[in-house]
Amino acid sequence: MALVLSLPHGPQRELLLALTYAVVVFSILGQGLTIKGLVTRTLKPAT
């Protein structure tokens, strides 16, 4: 994020900034939606 924000203003910067935000949001949502299943499987009591 910091690297993209340090680029000079221009159309390429705006595109890279939008793509970077999309990747960050996707990563946070992906991890947030899968953590419950991971914790459930990890802490599953032994049978």
C-alpha positions in Angstrom: 0.0 0.0 0.0 2.8 2.4 1.0 4.6 1.7 -2.3 1.6 2.5 -4.4 0.9 5.7 -2.4 4.5 6.9 -3.0 4.2 6.8 -6.8 3.8 10.1 -8.7 0.2 11.1 -9.6 -1.1 9.7 -12.9 -3.5 7.2 -14.4 -1.2 4.3 -13.7 -1.1 5.2 -10.0 -4.9 5.4 -9.8 -5.2 1.9 -11.4 -2.6 0.4 -9.1 -4.2 2.0 -6.1 -7.6 0.6 -7.0 -6.1 -2.9 -7.6 -4.2 -2.7 -4.3 -7.3 -1.8 -2.3 -9.2 -4.6 -4.0 -6.5 -7.2 -3.1 -6.5 -5.9 0.5 -10.3 -6.1 0.9 -10.4 -9.5 -0.8 -7.7 -10.8 1.5 -9.4 -9.5 4.7 -12.7 -10.9 3.6 -11.3 -14.3 2.6 -9.4 -14.7 5.8 -12.4 -13.5 7.9 -14.8 -15.9 6.2 -12.6 -18.9 6.6 -11.2 -18.5 10.1 -14.3 -20.1 11.8 -13.9 -23.3 9.8 -10.2 -23.4 10.5 -10.7 -22.9 14.2 -13.5 -25.4 14.4 -11.4 -28.1 12.7 -8.3 -27.3 14.7 -10.1 -27.4 18.1 -12.3 -30.4 17.2 -12.3 -32.7 20.2 -10.6 -36.1 19.7 -13.0 -39.0 19.3 
